[in-house]
Amino acid sequence: MAVYYEREMYMKRVVVTGLGAVTPVGNDLASTWQSLCEGRHGIARITHFDPSEHKSTLAAEVKGFDPLQYVDRASSRRLDHSSTFGIAAAAQAMADSGLEGKVDSERLGVYFSSGIGGIGSTVAEQDKLRAKGPGRVSPYTITMMMPNAPAGEISIRFHAQGPSFGIVSACASSNHAIGEAYRAIAHGYADAIIAGGSEATIVPLCVAAFTNCMALSKSEDPDRASIPFDKDRNGFILGEGAAALILEEYDHAIRRGAHIYAEMCGYEATSDAYHITAPDPEGKGGARAIRSAFQQAGVDTDKIYINAHGTSTPMNDRIETQAIKIALGEERARKALISSTKSMTGHMLGAAGAVEAVAAVMALSTGVIPPTVGYQNPDPDCDLDYVPNVKREADLELALSDSLGFGGHNACIAFKKPVE
């Protein structure tokens, strides 16, 4: 029988003091949040390569991003996009927090994930090997392809000498990174951690592979491609980008006069132990993660926002709906406001949880719920309030964000409004 942790076990409070984002709908926090609230998606025909031979031709690409705003030209040539996206999001979050120079470097950590790592660079160097021979392969290939490269690069950039990890758990990667960072601070192992994730997988191999395992939408209409919880959903759309949160011990943040967006108050990780890609059909693993994060928060409320995993695949959305009902109880689940921002960003894989955590924090902070766009045809199996198509204002007391990854990895994190 599962034992859910009491809030008192966590000796220190943890707050969010900085946010950053590079997404298909904006290259910083302000533009990303505005797009999400206005219901503007970033889905279009793939431009990173010619998708004519592919069955899935749409993606949610980052647009107009200039890495030279964040790294020098030499560095940009040795880094995969997953690292430059991550560095950019982390730099934005650190600037937003005002933390740089105000924390002991040995007490500053980096928990930054990528589900797949530098796959674009890996494929490019493999092509070079075949065409030109082993002598032409870049000496930076290993450091471009490592899934932990974004974490390492961010650690170097900000001289973060505390704990540093690149947690890899598919689509749950960055939710796990944020959650484990929360626990590290709560138990005294760090004063602040740059947490989040990045991904850059819009390359022919990934598009073909996800298509052939029946995961991607084959829709040719960008407005009806990523449609979570809609009866006509038929797969997800690949997205790319990064997001970062600065998690900080409460007293440390107060002493330096930091702006506090929210208090992180719960995290749980579970495993379905069922199938390498399919979720448990009863939703029990996801339900346990959501229930535990909710219980840890210690906030007995119906004023809840859930940023759902909501991938737009037939199985995920139905089972996630079921998991939310099991976790919160039918009555409370029906009162919760739920949306999937993947309807606008596509599925950013290892970066998804981080972007969605940012959206959850912003919803709690501003009282604005971003919608699930493209929603037209209700599904009887998905019968909760998904805030369809238009943002909604609400007085929230708690925000949850859950991620359900390939491998059966589940994670849910919880935030509440900060109180003295």
Secondary structure, DSSP 8 states (H G I E B T S, - for coil): ------GGG--S-EEEEEEEEEBTTBSSHHHHHHHHHHT---EEE--SS--TTSS--EEE---S--GGGTS-HHHHHHS-HHHHHHHHHHHHHHHHHT-TTSS-GGGEEEEEE-SS-SHHHHHHHHHHHHHH-GGGS-TTHHHHH-TTHHHHHHHHHTT--S-EE----GGGHHHHHHHHHHHHHHTTS-SEEEEEEEE---SHHHHHHHHHTT-B---S-GGGTS-TTBTT---B-BB-EEEEEEEEEHHHHHHTT----EEEEEEEEEE--S-SSS--TT-HHHHHHHHHHHHHHT---S-EEEE----S-HHHHHHHHHHHHHHH-HHHHHHSEEE-THHHH-B-GGGHHHHHHHHHHHHHHH-EE--BTT--SBBTTB-S---BSS-EE---SEEEEEEEETTTEEEEEEEE----
